[in-house]
Amino acid sequence: MTMPYYVSPEQLMKDRSDYARKGIARGKPVVSLEYADGILFIADNPSTHLYKISEIYDRIAYAGVGKYSEFENLRIAGVQLADVRGYSYGREDVTAKSLANAYSQALSNIFTQEMKPYEIEILVAQVGDSGEDNELFHILYDGSVTDEEGVVAMGGESEALGARLRESYRPDMDLKTALQAGVGALAADNEAALEPARIEAATLDRTRKRRKFWRLDPERIASLLG
């Protein structure tokens, strides 16, 4: 009688983690910085049609790195959940924390129960009425959630990228300075200058009416970068 092939749970989880990390590391990075008027998101994205940064709800944005089809599926599910909750209860009941919890549960279930884990990291952020009220939730492929502050870096060499960002980061930066700091860190990670056409950038700007999400076009990015 043939003995069934056995892999210990510890080894299985390690193999899945290694697989997911390798897939994420192949992707282009995304960074987020809190600045004086809100939260800025910047991505190295050669595509002009596939977005890594998107709006989820009035004050909430979503960013992802890794396999596009996988983080796009989660984005769509998040938009639907936010719409249903906002319609059924109230718009104030849609929060980044509740969405982050839902994403965490979904990714944890996929990581432990499915044959292949998702090769993604995501960020769910909500801008508050002041800088102290901002919320940034960094969610990993296995469902782990980290409540971040100031700076977040995902994908590629995220630890080195985050360290470079923190060297130049100040919470009172204006949009121009924050964009220059983020693009400079991404360019160093890329070992080449980033043209405005391949930079995807968006903000959650608390000074805007109701919908706080604002996507920066290449002309605006080029102007801010000088």
Beta strands, then each sheet from edge to edge (+ up, - down):
strand 1: 30-35
strand 2: 38-44
strand 3: 53-57
strand 4: 60-66
strand 5: 120-126
strand 6: 135-139
strand 7: 145-148
strand 8: 151-154
strand 9: 199-205
strand 10: 213-216
sheet 1: 8+ 1- 2+ 9- 10+
sheet 2: 3+ 4- 5+ 6- 7+
end
